[in-house]
Amino acid sequence: MNKTSVTLRNTPTKKLFISYLIPSLLGMLLMAINILVDGIFVSNGIGPEALAGINIAVPIFSILLSISLWIGMGGATLYSISLGQNNVQKARSIFTQSFFLALIVVGVLVILSLWKQKEVAYLFGASDEIFPYVKDYLHIILVFGVIYVMENILSIFIRNDGNPKLAMLGLGITSLLNIVFNYIFIFMLELGVKGAAYATVLSTAIGLIVLLSHFVRKSSVLRFVKLQFDLKTASEILKIGLPSFIVEGSAAVTIIAYNVTFMHFVGAVGVTSYAVVNYMHAVFIMLFIGIGAALQPIVSFHYGAKLYDRLQQSLKLGVITGVVFGASILLVGWLFGENIISLFGVTSEEVITYTKKGISMFFIGYLFLGFNLVYAEYFQAIKKIKLSSIIIVTRSIILFLPLLWLLPTYLNSDYIWLAFPIAEGVTAICLIVARYTLKALAPLKNTSSPIIES
């Protein structure tokens, strides 16, 4: 039995969860800081129009990340289940197929997007005034998007291979260098929006090189093997990873829908205010994705090994962590909202007032977001894909999109901010009710000998 399997089987559950949680949270947080730093540097170094332009282009990150998570989490779930079953060769084959499948999918997407770049920008909510900023940023990110996806894919699999610290280190170096390069390219070389894009690309490439060092680690199970595409395996990877794709894909839909709605009901003030809130949201939602990312390798391994008692203990820890984080973020928003707004160099009193109002309403959604995403990740990790997908689609599409139009239409434009918290709250209530009434959501029961924890 390999070292990773022994650790996952025998480490006390709480200690094991924390050992994955802290690096995962830091890694995801640092990934989000890449986007946040772009916003702060662009807003202060170029101006609010450029900030709005980058916010219009930000969905491309969500789309690229959604593909990374779709194939990465789907493949990593099968990878960890195979390790739980002590089938190392199958695990390596799954990793190899996942990596190259991601490259193919992203390659096709990038070619199509570059071909119709202007149409993509306007689809994302660009106007004639903002389009030049969107174009400069979007083009560079698309051209080098494959690097971003490779880093994310490797980070996911390295975490599942029992090395969450290296996964965090790679993303950490990316984030730190992004700050340095942003300062150099925007303030020193005055490259404008292009400088922000080049900073992101260059720092990501260096982070990718750091992650590749995992393959010289002697205890590593993760290896590339001869590529043999198996349609059944590829189909299962895509099927299992679908909820992760929907989470990030729906994030892109959310940003686009919010931009279009604010432009229609409020105008430029609303779009700029949402840009500030959305940059904060990009950071906070990564924390919740980080909790799920820490939970997934543990749950998938124990599911494969049929250690269901340990699996349920891990789920409980994940839910508690998600709820505590949500409450903490809400308090931060209410108490320090004005300080956060000041980071973006906003000077318009109208924008500041509307953004403060938005924070006070929008942040209520974090009370429920962690609960919903942890359960969605849990069901995905044990291959209950329909249940995971239902949770995600309900909160992000079925409830959110109608609310986004109905609230400002029948109340007023301030209530646009409440679409997110109402959708998350209703989803959480439905999930709690279903958890106690439906057999499909009942906890798994142990069928093998218990592990004695020291």
N, C-alpha and C positions, 0 to 999 in steps of 0.2 A: 504494500500500500504506500502511495507517495506521501510526501510530507504535507502537502496541502490537505489531502483527505484526512490524515491523522489529526491535524489541527482543527478542522471543521467538525470532526466527530467528537473530540474529547475536551476542547476548551469550554469552560462554563459559559452558558448562553449569553449572559449579560456582558461578560468580558469580551466574548467573541463579537457581539453586536457593536460594542463601543470601538473595538479595534478596526472594524470596517467603517463605522459611522463617521468618525473624526476625519480620516483621510478623504472619504467620499464627500463630506460636507465642504471641506476646505477646497477640494478639487473643483467641485461644482461652483462654489462661491467665486473662486478665482477665474473660472471660465466666464461667469457672468460679469465679473469686473472688467474683462476685456471689452465688453460692449459698453458698460457704464463709463469706463475711462474715455472711450471714444466720444461719448456724449458730453462729458465734462470738458475735455480739451477742445472739442469742436465748438461748443457753446461759448467758451471763454476766449478761444483763439481765433474764431472765424465769425460767429454770430448766430442769432436765433434761427435765421432762415436755413443755415447749414444744419443746425440741430434738427429742425423739422424734416429736412431732406434725408438725413441719415436715419431718422425714425421711420420714414417711409420705406427705406431700403432694408431696415432691420429684419423684416419677415424672411429675407433670404437666409439669414442665420438660422431661424426657426425651421425652415424647410430643409436645409443641409443637416441640422442637428436631428431633425425628425427621421431622416434617412439613416443617419448614424445609429440612432437609438432603435429604429425599426429592425435593421439587420443585426446590429450589435447586441441588443438585448435579446432578440430572438435566438441568435446563434449562441450567446453566452449562457442563456437558460439551458439549452440543449447540452452545451459544453459542461456545465456544472452538474447536470443530471447524469451525464455520462461518467464524470469523475466519481459521483456518488455510487455509481454501479461498477466502479473500477475498470472502466473501458477507456483506457488512455488513447489508443489508436483512433477510436471513433471520435473522441473529443478533439484531437488534432485535425482530423479531416473536416469536422464541423467548423473549426476556426478558419482553416484555409479557404473553404467555400464561402464563408461569411465575408471575409476580407475582400476577396475578388468580386463577389456579387455586389458589394457596396460600391466598388470602383466602377463597375459597369453601369449601375443605375445612376450614379452621380454624373458620370461622363455623358450619358444621353441627356440628362436634365440640363447640364451646363451648355451643351451645344444648342439645344432648343431655346434656352433662355437668352443666350447671346444673339441668336438669330432674330428673336423678337424682343429685344431689350427695352425699347421704348414702350411697347404695349405692356410689358411686364410692370414697368415703373408706374404707368397710369392705372393699371389694375390694382396696384398696391396703394393707390390713393394720391399719386403725385398730381400737382397742378403745373401750369406753364411756368409759374414763378419759381417753384421749388425743383422742377425737373433737372436743371443743370447740376444741382448738388446730388440728386439721386443718381443720375447717370454716372458721374465720376466715381462714386463709391461702389455702386452696384456692379459696374463693369469689372473692376479689379477683384472684388470678392468672388464673382462668378468664375473668372479665369483661373484663380488659384483655390477654388472651393474644394477641390479634391484633397488638398493638404489638410484642411480643417476636418474633413470627414475621416481621413486616415488616422489623425491624432485621436479623435473621439472613439473610433472603433478599437484601436489598440488599448486605449485607456480602459475601456469596458472589459476587454478580455484579460488584461493584466490584473485588474481587480479580481476577476473570477479565478485567476490562477494563483491567488493567495498573496498578491503583492500590492495591496491598496496604497501603500506609502509611495511607491514609485509612480503609480497612476496620479497621485496628488502632486508629486514633485514635478512631473512633466507639465501639468496644467499650471502649477505655481510659477515655474520658470517662464512659461508662455506669458502669464499675466504681468509679471514684473518687467519683462523685456518690452511688453506692449506699452507700459507706462513710459519707459525710457524712450522708446522709438517714437511714441506720439509726441513727446516733448521736442525731440530733435526734428522730426519731420514737419510739425505744425508751427512751432514757435521759432525754431532756429533756421530751418530751410524754407519755411513759409510755403509748403506744398498744398495747403488747404485740405479739402476733403479727401483728395487723393492720398495725402500724407497719412491720414487716419487709417485708410484702407491698407496702405503698404505696411504700416506699423503692425496691424493685425496679422497680415500674411507672413511677414518675416518672423515675428515672434512665435507664431504657430509652427513654422517650419523647424525652428530650433527646438521647440518643445517636443516635436515628433522625433527628432534625433535622440533626445534624452530617453524617450520611451523605448526606443529600439535597443537600448542597453539591457533590457529585460532578457533578451534572447541569449546573452552570454552568461546568464545566471545558471549555475549547475543544478540547482534544485527546481528549476522551471520545468513544468510539464508542457507549457505552451510552445509549440513548434509549427513551422510551415512544413507541410508534407506535399507530395505530388498531387497537383490539382486534378481531381476527378469529380466533375459536377454530377451530382445525383439529384434528379428532379424532385424526388420525394423529400430528401433532406432540405433542399432549397425551399420547397413549398412549405415545409414545417417551420423553417426559420422565419419566413415571411408571415406565416400565420401566427406564430407565437409572439413575434415582435410587433404585430399590428397595433396593439394598444399603445405602445410607446410612440409609434408613428403618429397615431391620432392625437396623443397628448401634445406633442410639439407641432404637428401639422395644424391642430386647432388653435395653437398659440398664434400662428401666422394669420389664420382666419380672424381671430379675435382682434389682432392689431389692425388689420385691414378694415374690419367692420367698424371698430371704434374710430379710426381715422375718417372714414366716409361719413359716419353718423355725426361726429363732432363738426366736420366741415359743413354738413347740411344744416344742422340745427344751431350751431354756435359760431362757426367761422374760424378764422385763423387763430383767435384766442383759444378756442377749444382744442385745436390740433396741437398748439404749442404746449398747453397745459397737460394734455394727455402724453405728449412726448416726455415730459419730466416724470410723470407718474409711471409711464411704461418702462423707463430706464430703471426705476426702483423695482418695479415688478419683475423685470428680467433677472435682477439679483435674487429677490426673495423666492421666486418660483424655482430657481435652481437649488435652493436649500431643500425644498420639498422633494425635488427630483433626486437630490443627493441622499435623502433618507431612503427612498425607494431603491436607489442604486446600491446602497449598503445592505439592504434587506434581501435583494434578489439572489446574490450568490449563496447566501446562507440558506434561504428558503428552498431554492432549486436543488442544492446539494442534499439537504435533509429530506426533501421530497423523493429524490432518486434513491436515497438510502433507507427510506421508509421510517425515518426517525421523527414521527409526527408530533410528539410531545415537545421536543426542542423547537420544531417548526412553529408551533403555536406560541411558545414563549417569545420567540423572536418577533412574531407578528404583534404581540401585545406591546413589546418594547417600541416597535416602530410607530404604532398608533399613538402611544403616549408622547413620544418625541414629536410627532407631527402636530398634535394639538397644542403642546407647550410652545412650540416654535410659532404657531399661528397667533396665539394670544400675545406673545412677546412682540411680534412684528406689529400687531395692531396698536399696542401701547407705544411703541417707538414712533409710529406714524402720528398718533394723536399728540404726543408730547413734543416731538422734535420735527414735525412736518416743515415748519418755516425754515429751520436750519438746513434741512435736506434740500429745499428749493434753492436756497442761497448758493449751494454748490454749483448750480448750473448757470450762475451769472444772470439770472432773470431780473430785469429792472422794471418792467411794466407792472404797475400796481394792479391793473385789471387781470393780468395773467397770474400774478402771485395770489390774489384773492380767490380766483376761480380754481387754481391748483390746490390751495389749502382746503377748500370745500371738497374738492375731489378726493384728496387723501383721507379726509374724515369719513367719507362714505365708502370709497373703493376698498379701503383696508379692512373693512368688516369681513370681507370674503375670506381673509386668511384664517379666520377662526375655523372654517370648514374645509379649506383647500387641502391641508395636510392630511386630514382624516380620509378624504376622498381619494387622493393620489396614493396613499399607503395601501389602501385596500385594493385599488386598481393594480398596483404593482404586485401585491401578494397573489392575487388571482392569476395574473400573467405568469408569475414565477412557478406556479403549480399547474400551468397549462390549461387553466379554465379561462380561455380566451374570450368567450362570449360574455361572461360576467364582467371581466375587466373592460371590454369594449363598451358594454352598456353603461357602466359608470362614467366613462370618459365622454362618450357621445352625449349622454344626458346633460352633463354639467356644461359642456362646451358648445354644443350645437342646438339640441332640442329645446333646452330652456333658455340659453343665453341669447341666441339670435332674435327670437321673437320679443324678448324683454327689451333688447337694445332699441327696437323700433317702437314698441308700445309705450314704454315709460315716458320718453320725451314727447310723444305724439299726444298722449292723453293727460299727462301731468305737466312737466316743463323740462327744459334742457338740463337742469341740475340733476335730474333723476337718471340721466344716462349713466352716471357713475355707479348706480345701484344694480345694474344688470348683472355684473359679476358676483357680488355677494349674495343676491337673491338666488341665482342659479346654483351656486355652491351650497347654500344653506338648504334648499329644497332637495338637492341630490343627497346630501348627508342624512337628512331626515328619512328619505326613502330607503337609503342603505341600512340605517339602523333598524327600521321596521322589518325590512326583508331579511336581515341577519337573524332575527328571532322567529320568523314565520316560514321561511323557505328552507327545505332540506338541502338544496344545492349549495347554500351558503353556510351550512353547518360545519363546525371544525372537524378536521381529519382526526381519526383515532389511530393510536399506535398499534402496529401489527408485528413489531419485532422487539427483541430484547432491549430494555432500557439501557441508556448509557449512564454509568455512575460518574458524576461530576465531582471533581475535587476542588 
